[in-house]
C-alpha cells in the first residue's frame, strides 16, 4: 500500500470514530434528560400502628314497636264518642272511645239498691263485716232467750222449795229451750243474709266494671295506629276498636349469622343506621337472645331496645347494625384516607426509601378516622396519606 492510500484510510477511520463518539454523546444526553424528567410526588406518610380495638358483628333487621295492643270493647253497646285519630299520641288510661252507659248505669243502681237493703237488714253500714249480735233480729231473739232462761231458773228454785208444781216447771223449761232455739235460728238467718249480701256486693262490683267498661281506655302510653270504629257503630264484647303501639323505646330485631352465636349476650351495645336518616347512627342494647336458631336460615334472632324519645324512628324501618363483641383484640390501623378502593379492590402505597410500593390490602373494622388492615400492611410500615391519587407502583416520592 502506498503513502496516498494509507492517508486516505486514516482519514476514513478518524471520521468513523468521530461519528461514533458523537452518537454516544447524544444517547447519554437523552437518557439523562429522561432521568431528570421522571416525576417525584410530594407525600405525607403515617406509620401503621397496632393496638387493641373493638370487634363488631354485622347484622340486618327491622324496627318493631316495644308493645302493640289490639284494644277491644269489654261490653256491648252503641258508640257515643270516638275522639281519637290515627297517629295521635295517647297516655295510659286515656279514653279512646265511649259506649252508651244507659243500661249499665241502671244495672249498677239496681245492684247497689239490693246490697243496701241487705245491709240495712243486717245493721251494717259502710261495707263493714258482719257482727251477728248486732243484727236486730238476733238481738230480739237473744233477749227472749235470756228472759226465758231467767224465768226457768226462778221456777227451778221454787220447785226445790215445793212452791210450784212439776208441770209448771216442765212448761218453763220447754219455753226456755224454744227461746234458745229461736236465738240460734236468728243467728243462722243472719249468717245466710250476710252471704246474700256478699253476693249482692259482688254484683255491685260487676255492675261497676260494666259501667267503667263503657269507656275504653289506652292500656299504655303510645300512639294510635288504627281506629276501627266511629260514633254510631254498635260494638259487641271482644270487638277490636283501636290499635295502640308504644314507640319509645323501640325494638330492633336482628338476624345474626350462625358463626357469631357464641358472641351474643344481653347487654351488648348495638349501633345501627336506617335509610331514612343517611349518615346518622342510633344506639341501643341487646335485650333478648333467642334460645334457638332459625332452621331455615341457620341464623339467630336478637332483639335490642332503642331509645326513641324524639319519635324519629318508626316501626318497620330496615336497619343495618353492628353489635360490639366483648373484649378487644390487636389490629393494625392506618388512616382511612390512605386507602384507595376501586371496583371492590383496596390498595395503599407503602413508602420504601425514595419510592412507594403498591399493596393490595384487606380492610377490617373502622375506628373513627382510622381503618384496620387485616392483610397487606404490617405494623411499623409507613403509608402515604397525601396525593395518593398521583401515585403508582415504583413512583419516586419526597
C-alpha positions in Angstrom: 0.0 0.0 0.0 1.5 3.4 -1.0 1.5 6.5 1.1 -1.5 8.1 -0.5 -3.7 5.1 0.2 -2.6 5.0 3.9 -3.5 8.6 4.3 -7.0 8.1 2.8 -7.6 5.1 5.2 -6.5 7.0 8.2 -8.8 9.9 7.4 -11.8 7.5 7.0 -11.0 5.8 10.3 -10.9 9.1 12.2 -14.2 10.1 10.6 -15.9 6.9 11.8 -14.5 7.4 15.3 -15.8 10.9 15.4 -19.3 9.8 14.3 -19.3 7.0 16.9 -18.3 9.5 19.6 -21.0 11.9 18.5 -23.6 9.2 18.6 -22.7 8.1 22.2 -22.9 11.6 23.5 -26.4 12.1 22.1 -27.6 8.9 23.7 -26.3 9.7 27.1 -27.8 13.2 26.9 -31.2 11.7 26.1 -31.0 9.2 28.9 -30.0 11.9 31.3 -32.9 14.1 30.1 -35.3 11.2 30.7 -33.9 10.7 34.2 -34.3 14.3 35.1 -37.9 14.4 33.8 -39.1 11.4 35.9 -42.0 12.6 38.3 -41.3 13.0 42.0 -44.5 13.2 44.1 -44.6 15.1 47.4 -46.4 13.0 50.0 -47.1 12.7 53.7 -46.6 9.4 55.5 -48.0 7.8 58.6 -46.7 4.8 60.4 -49.1 1.8 60.7 -49.7 1.2 64.4 -51.0 -1.9 66.2 -53.4 -1.5 69.2 -56.4 -3.3 70.7 -59.7 -2.5 69.0 -63.3 -3.4 69.5 -64.8 -6.1 67.1 -68.3 -5.9 65.7 -70.8 -8.3 64.2 -72.7 -7.1 61.2 -76.4 -7.8 61.2 -79.6 -6.6 59.5 -83.1 -6.5 60.7 -86.2 -4.3 61.2 -87.6 -2.0 63.8 -90.6 -3.1 65.9 -92.8 -1.4 68.4 -91.9 -2.1 72.0 -95.6 -3.0 72.7 -98.6 -3.3 70.4 -102.2 -3.8 71.7 -105.4 -4.5 69.8 -107.8 -2.8 72.2 -111.2 -4.4 72.3 -114.5 -3.4 73.8 -115.4 -5.3 77.0 -119.1 -4.6 76.9 -121.7 -4.3 74.1 -123.4 -1.1 73.2 -123.6 1.9 70.9 -120.5 4.1 70.4 -121.4 7.6 71.5 -117.9 9.2 71.2 -114.6 8.3 69.4 -112.3 11.3 69.8 -109.0 9.7 68.6 -107.3 9.8 65.3 -104.5 7.8 63.7 -101.1 9.0 64.7 -102.4 10.8 67.8 -100.3 10.3 71.0 -102.2 8.9 74.0 -101.3 8.5 77.6 -102.0 5.4 79.7 -105.7 5.5 80.8 -106.7 8.0 78.2 -110.3 7.4 76.8 -110.2 6.0 73.3 -114.0 5.5 72.7 -117.1 5.8 74.9 -120.1 3.4 74.7 -123.6 4.3 75.8 -123.9 3.7 79.6 -127.7 3.9 80.0 -128.2 0.2 80.5 -125.1 -0.4 82.6 -125.9 2.6 84.8 -129.4 1.2 85.6 -127.9 -2.2 86.4 -125.4 -0.6 88.7 -128.1 1.3 90.6 -130.3 -1.9 91.0 -127.3 -3.8 92.3 -126.4 -1.1 94.8 -130.0 -0.9 96.0 -130.2 -4.7 96.6 -126.9 -4.5 98.6 -128.1 -1.5 100.6 -131.3 -3.4 101.5 -129.4 -6.3 102.9 -127.0 -4.1 104.8 -129.9 -2.3 106.4 -131.5 -5.6 107.5 -128.2 -6.7 109.0 -127.4 -3.4 110.5 -124.3 -3.0 108.5 -123.0 0.4 107.2 -120.1 1.4 105.1 -119.3 -2.1 103.9 -118.3 -3.3 107.3 -118.1 -7.0 108.2 -120.9 -8.9 110.0 -121.3 -8.7 113.7 -124.1 -11.3 114.4 -125.0 -10.0 117.8 -125.6 -6.5 116.3 -128.3 -7.8 113.9 -131.7 -6.5 115.2 -133.5 -9.9 114.7 -130.7 -11.7 116.6 -130.8 -9.1 119.4 -134.6 -9.7 119.8 -134.1 -13.5 119.8 -131.3 -13.2 122.3 -133.4 -11.0 124.7 -136.2 -13.5 124.5 -133.9 -16.4 125.2 -132.3 -14.6 128.2 -135.8 -13.9 129.6 -137.0 -17.4 129.2 -133.8 -18.8 130.8 -134.2 -16.4 133.8 -137.8 -17.5 134.3 -136.8 -21.1 134.1 -134.1 -20.5 136.7 -136.6 -18.9 139.0 -139.2 -21.7 138.6 -136.5 -24.2 139.3 -135.7 -22.6 142.7 -139.4 -22.5 143.5 -139.7 -26.2 142.6 -136.9 -27.0 145.0 -139.0 -25.2 147.7 -142.1 -27.1 146.7 -143.8 -23.9 145.8 -144.7 -24.7 142.1 -145.8 -27.9 140.5 -143.8 -30.2 138.3 -145.9 -29.4 135.3 -145.3 -25.6 135.6 -141.6 -26.4 135.9 -141.7 -28.5 132.7 -143.5 -25.8 130.8 -140.9 -23.2 131.7 -138.1 -25.5 130.7 -139.7 -26.0 127.3 -140.2 -22.3 126.8 -136.5 -21.6 127.7 -135.3 -24.3 125.2 -137.6 -22.9 122.5 -136.3 -19.4 123.1 -132.7 -20.7 122.8 -133.5 -22.4 119.5 -135.1 -19.2 118.2 -131.9 -17.4 119.1 -129.7 -19.9 117.2 -132.1 -19.7 114.2 -131.8 -16.0 114.2 -128.1 -16.2 114.1 -128.1 -18.7 111.3 -130.5 -16.5 109.4 -128.3 -13.5 109.8 -125.3 -15.5 108.6 -127.3 -16.6 105.5 -128.4 -13.0 104.8 -124.7 -11.9 105.1 -123.8 -14.4 102.4 -126.5 -13.0 100.3 -125.1 -9.5 101.0 -121.7 -10.8 99.8 -123.3 -12.0 96.5 -125.0 -8.6 96.2 -121.7 -6.8 96.7 -120.1 -8.9 94.0 -123.0 -8.0 91.6 -122.3 -4.3 92.5 -118.6 -4.8 91.6 -119.6 -6.4 88.3 -122.0 -3.6 87.6 -119.3 -1.1 88.4 -116.9 -2.8 86.0 -119.6 -3.0 83.3 -120.2 0.7 83.8 -116.5 1.6 83.6 -116.1 -0.7 80.6 -118.3 1.7 78.6 -115.2 3.9 78.5 -112.5 2.0 76.5 -109.1 3.3 77.6 -105.4 3.0 76.4 -103.6 0.3 78.2 -100.2 2.2 78.0 -98.8 5.4 76.6 -98.2 5.3 72.9 -99.6 6.2 69.5 -102.9 5.3 67.8 -102.0 3.1 64.9 -105.7 2.4 63.9 -109.2 3.5 64.9 -111.6 0.8 63.8 -115.0 2.3 64.9 -116.7 5.6 64.8 -119.6 7.3 66.6 -122.8 5.4 65.9 -121.3 2.0 65.5 -122.6 -0.9 67.6 -119.9 -2.9 69.2 -120.0 -6.3 70.8 -117.9 -7.7 73.7 -114.4 -8.5 72.4 -114.7 -6.4 69.2 -111.5 -4.6 68.3 -111.9 -0.8 68.4 -108.3 0.6 68.1 -104.6 -0.4 67.8 -102.1 1.3 70.2 -98.3 1.0 69.7 -95.5 2.1 72.0 -92.7 3.7 70.1 -90.4 4.7 72.9 -88.4 2.7 73.3 -88.4 0.7 70.1 -87.0 -2.8 69.4 -84.7 -3.7 66.6 -85.0 -7.4 65.6 -81.7 -8.6 64.0 -80.7 -11.7 62.3 -77.2 -12.8 63.4 -75.1 -15.4 61.4 -74.6 -18.8 62.9 -70.8 -18.2 63.3 -71.4 -15.3 65.7 -73.8 -17.2 68.1 -71.2 -17.7 70.8 -70.5 -14.0 71.0 -74.1 -12.9 71.7 -75.3 -11.9 75.2 -77.8 -9.5 76.7 -76.4 -6.0 77.4 -74.1 -5.8 74.4 -74.0 -2.3 72.7 -75.6 -2.0 69.3 -75.3 0.8 66.8 -77.3 0.9 63.6 -78.3 3.0 60.7 -81.6 3.3 58.7 -82.0 4.6 55.1 -84.4 7.3 56.3 -81.6 9.1 58.0 -78.4 8.7 56.0 -75.2 9.1 58.0 -77.0 9.2 61.4 -76.3 6.5 63.9 -78.6 5.2 66.6 -77.7 3.2 69.7 -79.3 0.5 71.7 -78.5 -2.5 73.9 -79.2 -6.2 73.3 -82.2 -7.3 75.5 -83.1 -10.7 74.1 -81.2 -13.5 72.5 -83.2 -16.3 71.0 -82.6 -19.8 72.6 -82.6 -21.4 69.2 -81.6 -20.7 65.6 -84.0 -20.4 62.7 -83.7 -23.7 61.0 -84.4 -22.3 57.5 -81.7 -19.6 57.7 -79.3 -21.1 60.3 -79.4 -17.7 61.9 -80.0 -16.4 65.4 -82.7 -13.8 66.3 -81.5 -11.0 68.6 -83.6 -8.1 69.8 -82.2 -4.8 71.1 -84.0 -1.9 72.8 -83.5 1.6 71.2 -84.5 4.9 72.9 -86.8 6.9 70.6 -87.8 10.0 72.7 -87.9 12.2 69.6 -90.1 9.7 67.7 -87.8 9.9 64.7 -87.7 6.1 64.2 -90.8 4.2 63.0 -91.7 0.6 63.3 -90.9 -1.3 60.1 -87.8 0.6 59.1 -84.9 -1.6 57.8 -81.8 -1.4 60.0 -78.1 -2.2 59.3 -76.5 -2.8 62.7 -73.2 -3.5 64.4 -73.1 -5.5 67.6 -70.0 -5.0 69.7 -68.3 -8.2 70.8 -66.9 -8.5 74.4 -63.2 -7.9 74.8 -60.6 -6.2 72.4 -58.0 -7.8 70.1 -55.0 -6.2 68.4 -55.3 -4.7 64.9 -53.1 -2.8 62.5 -54.5 0.7 61.9 -53.9 3.4 59.3 -55.8 6.5 58.3 -58.9 5.7 56.2 -57.7 8.4 53.7 -54.7 6.2 52.8 -56.9 3.5 51.3 -57.9 3.7 47.7 -60.8 1.4 46.7 -61.7 0.9 43.1 -64.1 -1.8 41.8 -64.0 -3.5 45.2 -60.2 -3.7 45.4 -58.5 -1.7 48.1 -54.8 -0.6 47.8 -52.3 1.5 49.8 -48.9 2.8 49.0 -46.1 1.9 51.3 -43.0 4.1 51.4 -39.8 2.2 50.6 -36.8 4.6 50.5 -37.3 7.1 47.8 -40.3 5.4 46.1 -43.6 3.7 47.0 -44.7 0.1 46.7 -48.4 -0.5 45.8 -50.0 -3.1 48.1 -53.4 -4.7 47.7 -55.0 -4.8 51.2 -57.9 -6.3 53.1 -59.7 -3.9 55.5 -61.4 -4.7 58.7 -63.0 -2.6 61.5 -63.3 1.2 61.2 -62.2 3.1 64.3 -63.1 6.7 63.8 -60.9 8.2 61.1 -58.8 5.0 61.1 -59.3 1.7 59.4 -57.9 -1.8 60.3 -55.7 -3.5 57.7 -56.0 -7.3 58.2 -53.8 -8.2 55.2 -51.2 -6.3 53.2 -49.5 -3.9 55.7 -47.6 -4.7 58.8 -47.2 -2.5 62.0 -44.3 -0.1 61.6 -44.5 0.4 57.9 -45.2 3.9 56.6 -48.1 4.5 54.2 -48.7 7.6 52.1 -51.6 9.8 53.1 -51.2 12.8 50.7 -51.5 12.9 46.9 -52.2 9.2 46.7 -54.2 9.7 43.5 -51.0 10.6 41.8 -49.1 7.5 43.0 -48.4 4.3 41.2 -46.1 1.3 42.0 -42.5 2.5 41.9 -43.1 6.2 41.7 -40.5 8.3 43.4 -41.6 10.4 46.3 -40.2 13.1 48.6 
